[in-house]
Amino acid sequence: MQIVRLFKESILFQSRQAALALQTEFAQWDRLSDEALVEFEKRLLRREADGDAHTS
């Protein structure tokens, strides 16, 4: 019975570690995608400003 309990605890521990690793990775992807979106918006605004400067 003790072997089964140890096995179960080991599986639960590994599962928790995997979940934490995924949460960390998702947070990193969120941050990177937010940064990419901000940069994309900045480029669009610059292009619009350049377009407005050429048409004025």
N, CA, C and O atoms as a MOPAC input file, in Angstrom:
PM7 MOZYME 1SCF
protein

 N      0.82200 1    -1.20200 1     0.00000 1
 C      0.00000 1     0.00000 1     0.00000 1
 C      0.86200 1     1.26000 1     0.00000 1
 O      0.53000 1     2.25000 1    -0.65100 1
 N      1.95900 1     1.21200 1     0.72900 1
 C      2.84000 1     2.37700 1     0.79500 1
 C      3.46100 1     2.66600 1    -0.57900 1
 O      3.65900 1     3.82900 1    -0.93000 1
 N      3.76300 1     1.64200 1    -1.34200 1
 C      4.32200 1     1.82800 1    -2.68300 1
 C      3.31200 1     2.55300 1    -3.57100 1
 O      3.67400 1     3.45200 1    -4.33000 1
 N      2.05900 1     2.15800 1    -3.47000 1
 C      1.01300 1     2.80800 1    -4.27200 1
 C      0.88900 1     4.27300 1    -3.88400 1
 O      0.75600 1     5.13500 1    -4.75300 1
 N      0.93100 1     4.56200 1    -2.60300 1
 C      0.83300 1     5.94500 1    -2.12700 1
 C      2.01800 1     6.77800 1    -2.63600 1
 O      1.83100 1     7.90700 1    -3.09100 1
 N      3.22300 1     6.23000 1    -2.56100 1
 C      4.40300 1     6.93900 1    -3.04600 1
 C      4.31700 1     7.19400 1    -4.55700 1
 O      4.67400 1     8.26700 1    -5.04300 1
 N      3.84000 1     6.19100 1    -5.27700 1
 C      3.67400 1     6.34100 1    -6.72400 1
 C      2.66300 1     7.44300 1    -7.03100 1
 O      2.89000 1     8.27600 1    -7.90900 1
 N      1.55900 1     7.44200 1    -6.31100 1
 C      0.51700 1     8.44600 1    -6.51200 1
 C      1.05300 1     9.84400 1    -6.19500 1
 O      0.79300 1    10.78900 1    -6.94000 1
 N      1.79200 1     9.98000 1    -5.10600 1
 C      2.36600 1    11.27400 1    -4.73400 1
 C      3.37000 1    11.74600 1    -5.78600 1
 O      3.43600 1    12.93400 1    -6.10200 1
 N      4.13700 1    10.82000 1    -6.31600 1
 C      5.11200 1    11.15500 1    -7.35400 1
 C      4.40500 1    11.65500 1    -8.60800 1
 O      4.82200 1    12.64600 1    -9.20800 1
 N      3.34400 1    10.97500 1    -8.99800 1
 C      2.57300 1    11.39000 1   -10.18300 1
 C      1.96000 1    12.76900 1    -9.96700 1
 O      2.00700 1    13.61500 1   -10.86000 1
 N      1.39100 1    13.00200 1    -8.79800 1
 C      0.79700 1    14.30500 1    -8.49600 1
 C      1.85000 1    15.41300 1    -8.51300 1
 O      1.60000 1    16.50100 1    -9.03000 1
 N      3.01100 1    15.13900 1    -7.95300 1
 C      4.09400 1    16.11300 1    -7.92000 1
 C      4.53200 1    16.46300 1    -9.34400 1
 O      4.69900 1    17.63800 1    -9.67300 1
 N      4.71700 1    15.45500 1   -10.17900 1
 C      5.12400 1    15.68700 1   -11.56500 1
 C      4.04800 1    16.45700 1   -12.32700 1
 O      4.35600 1    17.32100 1   -13.14700 1
 N      2.81100 1    16.14400 1   -12.05500 1
 C      1.70400 1    16.83500 1   -12.70600 1
 C      1.69300 1    18.31600 1   -12.32500 1
 O      1.49500 1    19.18100 1   -13.17900 1
 N      1.90500 1    18.60000 1   -11.05100 1
 C      1.94000 1    19.99800 1   -10.59000 1
 C      3.11100 1    20.74300 1   -11.21700 1
 O      2.97900 1    21.89800 1   -11.62300 1
 N      4.26400 1    20.07000 1   -11.29200 1
 C      5.43700 1    20.70300 1   -11.90800 1
 C      5.16200 1    21.02200 1   -13.37800 1
 O      5.50700 1    22.10400 1   -13.85500 1
 N      4.55000 1    20.09500 1   -14.08500 1
 C      4.23900 1    20.31500 1   -15.49400 1
 C      3.25700 1    21.47300 1   -15.65300 1
 O      3.40400 1    22.28900 1   -16.56300 1
 N      2.26600 1    21.54900 1   -14.77900 1
 C      1.28500 1    22.63800 1   -14.84700 1
 C      1.96300 1    23.98600 1   -14.59500 1
 O      1.66500 1    24.96500 1   -15.28000 1
 N      2.86200 1    24.04300 1   -13.63000 1
 C      3.57900 1    25.28900 1   -13.35700 1
 C      4.46600 1    25.68200 1   -14.52900 1
 O      4.55900 1    26.85900 1   -14.87800 1
 N      5.11300 1    24.69800 1   -15.13200 1
 C      5.96700 1    24.97900 1   -16.29300 1
 C      5.12200 1    25.53000 1   -17.44100 1
 O      5.53800 1    26.46700 1   -18.12200 1
 N      3.95400 1    24.96000 1   -17.65600 1
 C      3.06600 1    25.46100 1   -18.71100 1
 C      2.58600 1    26.87300 1   -18.41200 1
 O      2.53400 1    27.71500 1   -19.30800 1
 N      2.23600 1    27.13500 1   -17.16200 1
 C      1.78600 1    28.48100 1   -16.79400 1
 C      2.89200 1    29.49300 1   -17.06900 1
 O      2.62900 1    30.58000 1   -17.58300 1
 N      4.11500 1    29.14100 1   -16.73100 1
 C      5.25000 1    30.02900 1   -16.97000 1
 C      5.43700 1    30.26100 1   -18.46100 1
 O      5.64700 1    31.39200 1   -18.89700 1
 N      5.36200 1    29.19400 1   -19.23700 1
 C      5.53700 1    29.32700 1   -20.68000 1
 C      4.42000 1    30.15300 1   -21.30400 1
 O      4.68200 1    30.98500 1   -22.17300 1
 N      3.18300 1    29.93800 1   -20.87700 1
 C      2.07200 1    30.73400 1   -21.39800 1
 C      2.24200 1    32.21100 1   -21.04800 1
 O      1.94300 1    33.08300 1   -21.86400 1
 N      2.71800 1    32.48800 1   -19.84400 1
 C      2.94500 1    33.87800 1   -19.44000 1
 C      4.00900 1    34.52300 1   -20.32500 1
 O      3.87700 1    35.68300 1   -20.71400 1
 N      5.06100 1    33.77200 1   -20.64200 1
 C      6.10200 1    34.29800 1   -21.52400 1
 C      5.55500 1    34.56300 1   -22.92000 1
 O      5.86100 1    35.59300 1   -23.52200 1
 N      4.75200 1    33.64600 1   -23.43400 1
 C      4.14600 1    33.84600 1   -24.75400 1
 C      3.21800 1    35.04700 1   -24.74900 1
 O      3.18300 1    35.80400 1   -25.72000 1
 N      2.46600 1    35.23500 1   -23.67100 1
 C      1.58000 1    36.40100 1   -23.55300 1
 C      2.38000 1    37.69000 1   -23.62500 1
 O      2.03100 1    38.62000 1   -24.35100 1
 N      3.46500 1    37.72400 1   -22.85200 1
 C      4.30100 1    38.91500 1   -22.81200 1
 C      4.89600 1    39.19800 1   -24.19400 1
 O      4.88900 1    40.33800 1   -24.65800 1
 N      5.40500 1    38.15900 1   -24.84100 1
 C      6.00300 1    38.33400 1   -26.16000 1
 C      4.97200 1    38.76900 1   -27.20100 1
 O      5.25400 1    39.62000 1   -28.04300 1
 N      3.78800 1    38.18800 1   -27.13900 1
 C      2.76500 1    38.57900 1   -28.11600 1
 C      2.30000 1    40.00600 1   -27.86200 1
 O      2.00700 1    40.73900 1   -28.80700 1
 N      2.22900 1    40.40800 1   -26.59500 1
 C      1.87100 1    41.80100 1   -26.28600 1
 C      2.92800 1    42.75400 1   -26.82700 1
 O      2.59800 1    43.78900 1   -27.40700 1
 N      4.20700 1    42.40500 1   -26.63500 1
 C      5.29100 1    43.25100 1   -27.14000 1
 C      5.22900 1    43.34300 1   -28.66400 1
 O      5.40500 1    44.42100 1   -29.23200 1
 N      4.98000 1    42.22200 1   -29.31600 1
 C      4.90700 1    42.21300 1   -30.77600 1
 C      3.74000 1    43.07100 1   -31.25700 1
 O      3.87600 1    43.79500 1   -32.24300 1
 N      2.61300 1    43.00100 1   -30.58700 1
 C      1.45300 1    43.79700 1   -30.97000 1
 C      1.73000 1    45.29000 1   -30.80500 1
 O      1.35700 1    46.09400 1   -31.65900 1
 N      2.37700 1    45.65300 1   -29.71500 1
 C      2.71500 1    47.06600 1   -29.48700 1
 C      3.64400 1    47.56500 1   -30.59400 1
 O      3.44600 1    48.65500 1   -31.13100 1
 N      4.65200 1    46.76800 1   -30.93200 1
 C      5.57100 1    47.16400 1   -32.00300 1
 C      4.84300 1    47.28400 1   -33.34100 1
 O      5.10100 1    48.21500 1   -34.10300 1
 N      3.95700 1    46.37000 1   -33.62500 1
 C      3.17100 1    46.41200 1   -34.85600 1
 C      2.33900 1    47.69300 1   -34.91200 1
 O      2.29000 1    48.36500 1   -35.94200 1
 N      1.68700 1    48.02400 1   -33.79900 1
 C      0.87100 1    49.24200 1   -33.75700 1
 C      1.73200 1    50.48500 1   -33.95200 1
 O      1.32300 1    51.42900 1   -34.62900 1
 N      2.93000 1    50.48500 1   -33.35600 1
 C      3.83400 1    51.62900 1   -33.52000 1
 C      4.20900 1    51.81300 1   -34.98300 1
 O      4.22800 1    52.93500 1   -35.48800 1
 N      4.51200 1    50.69300 1   -35.67200 1
 C      4.86900 1    50.77700 1   -37.09200 1
 C      3.70200 1    51.29500 1   -37.92300 1
 O      3.89100 1    52.09800 1   -38.83700 1
 N      2.49700 1    50.83200 1   -37.60500 1
 C      1.32600 1    51.32200 1   -38.34000 1
 C      1.15400 1    52.82500 1   -38.14900 1
 O      0.88500 1    53.55100 1   -39.10600 1
 N      1.30900 1    53.28400 1   -36.92200 1
 C      1.15900 1    54.71300 1   -36.64500 1
 C      2.22900 1    55.52800 1   -37.37100 1
 O      1.94800 1    56.61100 1   -37.88300 1
 N      3.47100 1    54.99700 1   -37.41400 1
 C      4.53700 1    55.69500 1   -38.12400 1
 C      4.21900 1    55.78300 1   -39.61500 1
 O      4.42000 1    56.82500 1   -40.23800 1
 N      3.72200 1    54.69000 1   -40.17900 1
 C      3.38000 1    54.69100 1   -41.59600 1
 C      2.27100 1    55.68900 1   -41.89000 1
 O      2.31000 1    56.40600 1   -42.89000 1
 N      1.27400 1    55.72300 1   -40.99800 1
 C      0.17800 1    56.68700 1   -41.18300 1
 C      0.70100 1    58.11500 1   -41.09700 1
 O      0.30800 1    58.97800 1   -41.88300 1
 N      1.60000 1    58.36000 1   -40.12800 1
 C      2.17600 1    59.69300 1   -39.97200 1
 C      3.00800 1    60.05900 1   -41.19700 1
 O      2.95200 1    61.19200 1   -41.67500 1
 N      3.77800 1    59.10200 1   -41.70200 1
 C      4.58300 1    59.35900 1   -42.91600 1
 C      3.67700 1    59.62000 1   -44.11000 1
 O      3.96000 1    60.48800 1   -44.93600 1
 N      2.58900 1    58.86800 1   -44.19700 1
 C      1.63400 1    59.07200 1   -45.29700 1
 C      0.98800 1    60.42900 1   -45.22000 1
 O      0.80400 1    61.09700 1   -46.23800 1
 N      0.63800 1    60.84900 1   -43.99600 1
 C      0.02600 1    62.16200 1   -43.81100 1
 C      1.02400 1    63.27000 1   -44.15500 1
 O      0.63500 1    64.29600 1   -44.71300 1
 N      2.28200 1    63.07800 1   -43.83600 1
 C      3.30000 1    64.09500 1   -44.12000 1
 C      3.50600 1    64.24000 1   -45.61300 1
 O      3.77900 1    65.34200 1   -46.08900 1
 N      3.38400 1    63.16000 1   -46.36200 1
 C      3.58500 1    63.20500 1   -47.81100 1
 C      2.36800 1    63.79200 1   -48.52500 1
 O      2.51300 1    64.36900 1   -49.60300 1
 N      1.18000 1    63.65600 1   -47.95000 1
 C     -0.02300 1    64.18000 1   -48.60600 1
 C     -0.30000 1    65.62700 1   -48.23700 1
 O     -1.13900 1    66.27400 1   -48.86400 1
 N      0.39000 1    66.14400 1   -47.23200 1
 C      0.13400 1    67.54300 1   -46.81700 1
 C      0.92100 1    68.53400 1   -47.61800 1
 O      0.81300 1    69.73800 1   -47.38800 1

